[in-house]
Amino acid sequence: MQVVAGMDPRAPLADIAAHARRVEALGFDALHVAETTNDAFQTCLLALEHTSTLVVRPALALAFTRSPMQVAYSAWSLGAFAPGRFQLGLGTQIKPNIVGRFGVEWADPVERMEDYVAAVRAVFTAFQEGGPLRHEGPHYRLTRLQPEFNPGPLPDGPLPIWLGGVNKRACRLAGAVGDGYVTHPTNSDRRYLAELCLPALEQGLADTGRDRAAVQVVVGGMVATGRDDAAVEEARTRSRAMLGFLFSTPAYRRTLELHGWEDLGDRLRSMTKQGRWDELEDHVTDEVLDAVVVAGRYDQLARVLGDRYSDLADGVLLHPPTDPADDEPFAQAVADLRAA
């Protein structure tokens, strides 16, 4: 099983090099770079510069705030800088952020992402093969690439493209056009994967005549872990608070709906409108927490994560310990999990 590292999405650029080196030393296969307060491509560049074996990919870079050509250039530059170690990850974000935070017009996100990926792939093909560029889709039209602006081929060929998303249409799109798919923290329980995500992804594969091996699935779920039981319980408490915040967002309520917990989402949403942010975690029950969050000591991680995901996914996301003093037992957990 692949083991993918996460990182603090608000980490300053000055901390990225040390984090990437530590992740590589801990034995991770890849590093996922979130895009919140830093530009994802700048962060990936720093991580690639200070490692030698680690695969680095945005999880996920905002697509609709950038042109497909701009993303293709940024990704291609990183692919040339670290051959075989950069993979492109693209996400849609939610309408309030795209419109209100970035001032970009909104359109059906799944249809737009399908056209976006096709546009980026058309650019990749032109870069790799040196031929003319022609993509004319419902949202993007790219028809001009003079030789002077073509960076030339990559030794390993065009870059893989990863996608994310939480509903059936997004999962189906990943199966149809993606090389990889990463689940959202709120939608990573076994039932969601088995009943909604993977069947939709497999339908997308069938639609395009591809088999399951064409798409790697990494579960981006929440994991509460630590050196001892007390540390695990502290991590569960932090997860409870985060889930209270996340499940108050309507776009992230697929798991609640699947389990029949819609009333929780409604209640949390109402509380945020009243400004009662500090009370959200009190409404996340142990039943909800246990369904969404995997918990176990470092010496239990390989077993508990393997039991939950080994038959459903190709990899799992883990965050390195806050305290570097835990690195030795945690590195053993990573090695055990990779061998699972």
C-alpha positions, 0 to 999 in steps of 0.5 A, a space after each residue: 500500500 502506498 503511504 502518502 504524507 500530508 502537511 500543514 496547509 498553512 505552513 509558511 514557505 520557509 518550513 517546506 524544505 525541512 518538512 519534505 526532507 523529514 517526510 522522505 526520511 520517514 519512508 513515505 512514497 509521496 507528499 500531498 501539497 494542499 492549496 490554502 494560503 500558499 501557491 501549490 506550485 511554489 510549495 511543490 517546487 520547494 519540496 522537490 528541490 530538497 528531496 531526491 526520491 519523494 513524489 510530490 503532487 498538489 492535492 489539490 491545486 485550484 483549476 478554475 482560477 487558472 487557465 489550462 495553459 498556465 497550469 500546463 506550463 507550471 506542471 511541465 516546469 516541475 516535471 522537467 525539474 524533477 523527472 518522474 517525481 511531480 504529478 499534477 492534482 486538480 480540484 474544483 473548490 466550492 462556488 462561494 470560494 471561486 466566485 467570492 474569493 477569486 472573482 471567477 465565474 462559476 459553471 457546472 464543476 464536473 463538466 468544466 473539469 472534464 473540459 479542463 483536463 482535456 485542455 491540459 492534456 492537449 497542451 501536454 501532447 503538444 509539448 511532448 510531440 511538438 505538433 499543433 495545439 487544438 482543443 475546442 471544448 465547451 469552456 476552453 479553446 486553445 488553438 495557438 502554440 508557436 515553437 518558441 513557446 513550446 518547452 519540449 518533451 519530458 523524458 518520462 512523457 506527459 504528467 499524470 493528472 489526479 482529481 478529487 471530489 465528493 459526489 458520484 459525478 466527480 468520482 465518475 469523472 475521475 474514473 473516466 479521465 483521471 490517473 489518480 483520485 484522492 478522497 476528501 477527509 469527510 468522505 473516506 469511510 468504508 461505506 462511502 468508498 464501497 457504496 458510492 465512490 468506487 462504483 461511480 469511479 468504475 462506471 467512469 472507467 467502463 465509459 472510457 474502456 479502461 480497467 481499474 489499474 488505470 486510476 490510483 485511489 488514495 484515501 485522504 481520510 482522518 487518522 488519529 494516532 500517537 505513541 500511546 493510548 492517551 495520545 490517540 485520544 487527544 488526536 480523536 478530540 482534535 478530529 472531532 473538532 475538525 469534523 464539526 467544522 467540515 460537516 457544517 459545509 453542505 458540499 461535504 455532507 455526502 457521508 452524513 446523507 449515506 448514514 442517515 445523519 442529515 440532521 447533524 449537518 443541518 444542525 451544524 450549519 444552523 450553528 455556524 450561522 449563529 456564530 456558535 463555532 466553539 460548540 460544533 464539536 460537541 455534536 459530533 458523536 462517537 458513532 460519527 467519529 468512529 465511522 470517519 476517523 481511523 484510530 490506533 497507536 503507531 504500532 497498530 496503524 498498519 493493521 487498523 488502516 489495512 483492515 479498513 482500506 486495503 481491499 478498497 484503495 491503493 494508498 492512504 494519507 498520513 500526517 507525520 507526528 507533531 513531535 519529531 521524538 516520535 519519528 522512529 516508531 512512526 517510521 516503522 509504522 510507515 514501513 509496516 503499512 507499505 508492506 501490508 
